[in-house]
């Protein structure tokens, strides 16, 4: 079983954001929610100590919510400078990372995909795929998962639902533009699922199934060539942070998985919570000027590359868990069911 370490958290982009938010919670006296992801400008030992104590006792689901929210601390294509203080102060916050790694439930970060999977939607049906087809289409520049895959999560921890699910779904690009709805599936017993628990796992996937994604991802600031038209000052400041792995310049190629080739060996690729925390937004140098990065999977998620999901069924979201949910009598439920049944039906080889 892999082990979560403080060094890995500090070295990762979203890990640094999580440490920032935990110190912020210690400073303001409450755990930040959606919209509370503005990073702190500074750090001090007293608030770091308080944050470490909070990290040790916070319910696991609340910690996961903060990890998802932490993406906002790390900058973006539109505001690179936002992530500078988060990454500058990450080593000073190492005691918080040590508290996270020392938790008795730290192995939960590495849980494999559950046999029940949840699919979240905001009502857009144009990207519901027929599983196993169209895998040559890469996702848009902001994400490094296949465009024509069904992206699902394992059921969230109970305490995550008790505190509302706004953060996990409101910050995922492909689910954040309309009333939320949720479906459940069962996973075939023999499904071949590859776990990604960190940047080394992602790099190994890319090395085994390499595809030059430089052109497809050229608009994203994380990739090659770097496009700095939106925030040149922020770009320079971020590049100056010692040891940061959020961005590179002057690289030769940005490599991504060849999802068609991956699908020959695997039915799904699962990014665990550890994989999300440690790999999402964290650049890996592959040698000879090549780089790769898992980017914007949004949370723990599985990209399904083959029709190994069964029994799509409605799983409405209680209104108390979200401010914007789809009503039970909405006609989109019927439309989606028809599309999902078709999506997961194995194709006739002939």
N, C-alpha and C positions, 0 to 999 in steps of 0.2 A: 504494500500500500504506500503510495507517495505520501510525503510529509510536508505540511506547510511550514515554511521558514520565514523568520523576520526579514532575512536578507532578500529573499525573493519578493516579498511585499514591497520593501523599500525600493528595489530595483525596477519595479513595474510602474507604468504610468497610472493606471487606475488604482493600484495599490497606494501610490502617493496621494491620489485624490481622496481615498478612504481615510487615510491618516489625517489629512487636512480637515475633513468633515467631522471626525471624532474630536479633534482639538477644538473645532468651532463649537461643537455641542458642549464641551466643557466650559468654553468662554461665555456662551449665551445662556447656558443653563437648561437647554432643551435640545432634543435631537432634531436637526433640520428636516424639513419636508420638501416636497416638490417646490421649486423656485428658490430654495435656500442653498443652492450650490455655489454661491459666490465664494471664492477661496479667501482665506485669511491673508493679510499682507505680511504678517510676521508670526513668530512663534516664541514661546518662553517655557522654561523648564517646569514652572508651576502648573500651567495649563496642560502641558504634555503629560505630567504625572496624573492629573485628574482624568485626562482622556484615556490613559492606559487603564485606570480603574474602571472607567465606563466600558471600555472595549472588553474587559474581562467578564463583565456581568450582563451586558446587553443581550436580550433574547436573539437567538441565531437569525431568525427571520428579519429582525430589525437591522442586524448587521448586513444582511444581504441587500436590503432596501437602500442602505447607505452606499453600498458598493455600486449599485446601479446609478444612484444619484451622483456618484463621484465622477462620472464621465464629464459632467459640467464643470468640474474644477480644473480640467486638464486642457482647456483650450479647444479650439475647433478651427475649421477652415476660415471662419469669419472672424476669429479673435484669438490669434495665436498667443498674444501676450497674456491672456487670462491664465494660462497654465504655468507661467514662469514662477510665481512665488510658491505654488504647490510643489514644483519639482526642486526649487532651490532649498526648501526647508525639509525635504523628506528625510534626510539623515538625522536631523535633530529630533525627528519624531520616531526614531527607531524603537524607543520603549513602548510606544503604542503598538507597533508591529509585533514586538515580542509578546505582548499581552494577547493579541489575536492568535498568534501561533501556539501559545501555551494553553489555550482553552481545551477543555475535555472533549468538546464537540468539533474540534478542528478537522477531523476526518470527513465531516459532512461536506466540506468544500469539494471533495473528490467523488461524491456519489455518482454512480453511473446513471444513465437515462432510465427513468421509471418505465414499467410495463404499461402504464397509462400515460398518455401524452395529451397536453392541452394545446390547442391552436387558438390564437387570439386574432381578432380581426376588427377593423374599423369600418367594414362594409365594402371595401373595394374588392372586386372579384376578378379583375383583369389578370392578376398574377397567380391565381389558383392554378397550379400546373397539373398535367397528367404525369404522375411520378414516373421517373425513368426516361423522360423525353426533354429535349431542349437544354440539356446540361452544358452545352457549349456556350450558352449565354451567361456571361459574367454579370454580377450584380452592378448596380450603379456605383459611382466613384466612392460613395461614402461607406461601402460595406464590402467585405471580402468573402461573402457566401454566394453560392450559385443563385442566380436570379430565378430559375425554374425549379426550385425545391420548396417543399413545404417545411416551414420553420416552426417547430413546436417547443414547448417547455415541459419539464416534469412538473407535477403538482407542486405548488408553492408550499413551504412549511406553514403549519396552522397559524403560528404567531405572525407570519407575514400577512396573512389574510385578515387577521383580527385587527391589524393596524391600518388596513386599507391597502389596495394594490396600485395606487396611483403611480408611484415611482416606476415600477417595472414596466408598465405598459405605456405610460405617457412619454417616456424617453426613448422608445423604440421607433425608429423612423417609419417602418412599414406598418405601424399599428396606431399612429397617434393623431389621425386626422378626422375622426368621427366617433359616434357612439360605439362603445366597446361591446363585443360579443365574444363568446368562448365556446369551443367545441372540444369534446374528448374523443380520443381514439384508443384502441388497444394495439399493442405492438406484437407482431408475429413472434412466436417463441424462438424461431431459428434466425431471427434478423441479425445480420452482421453489422455491429455498431462499433466504430472506432472512437475511443475517448481522447479528447485533447485536454490535458491538465495544466498546460503551461506553454511558454514560447518554444521550448525545445521540442515538444510534441508537434506543434504547428510547423516548425522548421523541418522536422523529419518528414511530415506529410508532403510539404512542398518539395523537398529534395527527392522524394520517391516518385512524385507525380508533378514534375515542374511544368509550368506554363508561363510564358512571358506576358504579364499583365500590364506592362508599362503604359501602353497606349490606351487601354481600357480605363485605367485609373489616373490618367494624366492630370485631371482637374483637381485631384485631392492633394492637399498640401503635404500629406504624409509620404507621398510617393514620388517617383522619378518620371519626368523632371519636376522639381519643386516649383509650384506656382505661388508667388508671394505678392500677387497684385492686391490682395485685400488688407494685409497687415504686415508691411515690411519691417516696421520697428519691432513688432511682436516676434516676427520670424528671427530677427537678429538676436533678440534677447533670449529666445528659447534655445537657439543654437549655441549660445554662450554658456548655458547651464552645464556644468561638468557631469559627464556620465549619463545625461538624459537619453532616453531611447524612444522619445515621442516623434522625432523627425530627423531626417537626413537630407543633406544636399550633395550634389555631385555624384550620385550613384549611377551605376551602369544600367541595371534592370531591376524592376520590381516584379518578383516572382509570386505567383499565386497557384493554388492547386489546379491541376487539369481535372475538372470534375467528371468528365466523361471517363477518363482513365481510373479515377478513384472509384467510380460506380461499378467497375468490373470486379473489384475486390470487396467493396463495402456497400451496405444498403443505407447507412446513415453515418454522419460524422457528428459526434456529440461534444460540445464544448461545456465542460462541467463548470460549476461555480468557481473552482480554482482556475480553470482555463480562462474564464472570463476575467477574473481579477488580475491574473498574472500575465496574460498574453494579449488581451484586447487593448490595442493602442500602444503596444510595446514592440519596437522594431528589433529585428534580429538580422545581424550581418551574416551573410552566407558565404562570403569570400569572393574575390575577384570583382568587387564593386557591386555585387548583387545583394538585395535586401528583401525581406518579407515582413508582413505584419498581419495578424488577425485583427480585423477592424469592424466595429459596430455590429456585433452580433446581439448586443443589447442586454443580454442576461445569460444565464444558463440556457442553452438551446441546442436542439438537434436539427441538422439539415438532412431531410429525407430525400435520398436519391433514387429510391426504388419503391414499388407499391407493396410495402410490408406493414401498412397500417390498416386497421379494420374497424368496423362498427362506429362510424361517425355519429355522434349524438350531441344534442344541445346540452350545454352546461351554462345556463344563464348566470350572470353576475349579480348578486344581490345589490340593490341600490346603495346600501350602507357601505359597500366596499369600493364604490366609485361614484363620482359625481355625474358621469355621463355614460349611461348604459343603454343598450338597445332594449326596447320594450318587448315583452313576450309575444305580442301579436304582430310584430313587424314582419312584413312580407319577405324581407331579405333572408329570414331563416330558411324558408322553403327553397329559395333560389340557391343559397349556399349548400344546402344538403345535396341537391342534385349535382352540383359541381364537385363537391367533396367525394361523393360516392363514385363518380366518374374518375376522379383524380387517383383514388386508391385501388381501383379495379385493375388487376394485372392484365396486360395486353396479350392478345393472341400472337404468339411468335410467328404464325404464318401470315 
